[in-house]
Structure formats: C-alpha cells, structure tokens
Amino acid sequence: MKKKELEKLADSFQTKADTAYRNYQETGISRYSSTARRHEEMADAIRMAAQAADEHYAYTNLKMEMSNFASRAQKIGLTADEKERTKLVEALVHDMIVCGRLYGLIG
C-alpha cells in the first residue's frame, strides 16, 4: 500500500478507537474499552508502517545508486586508457559526493 493509503487507514482505525472510547466513557461497558485499545493499537501499527514506507523507498533508491556506482567502477577497472580512466574516476567520485549529500550522508 502507498503511504497515503496507510495514513487514511490509520485515521479510520483512530476514529473507530475514539468512538469506542467515548462509548466506554458513556456506558462503562468494558467491551468498548477493549475495542478502543485494539483499534488504537492497529492505528499505531499502521502509522509505523507508513513511516517505514518512506525509509523503504529511500533504501531502494540508495541500493539502485550503489548498483550504478559498482557498475561504473567495474567499467573503470576494465579501461586501459589512462586518460579515459582518470575522466571516469573523476565523474564517479563527483556523482558519489552528490549522492551522499542528497541522502544526508555527508555535509
């Protein structure tokens, strides 16, 4: 599920939890209290999943960047021309620095 869908689902469970808690406060019936707790726990779990979605997306992108860098490094290792090799190394180093800044890994 996408992050927005997860957030919407969490809001739905939070609304159910709030309603059950109000019913418990008005009636004192314990099943409303347990229902409120269950829905609150579900809303919290879904919120955590929504937060993890961002981290997973960033991890996937970083993994693709690393694959790109590794492929380019391998090409550099196979390049015989010293001038071409220097040019490729400089480009790779530049792109790695840009990527590191983009992901907040370096200042």
JOBEL-V908934 format. One line per field, one symbol per residue. phi: phi as a letter, one per 20 degrees, with the letter a starting at -180 (. if undefined). A space follows every 10 residues. Layout:
phi: ???
//
This chain:
phi: .egfffffff ffffffffff ffffffdmff fffffffgff ffffffffff ffffffffff ffffffffff fffffffeee ffffffffff fffgffffff fgemece
//
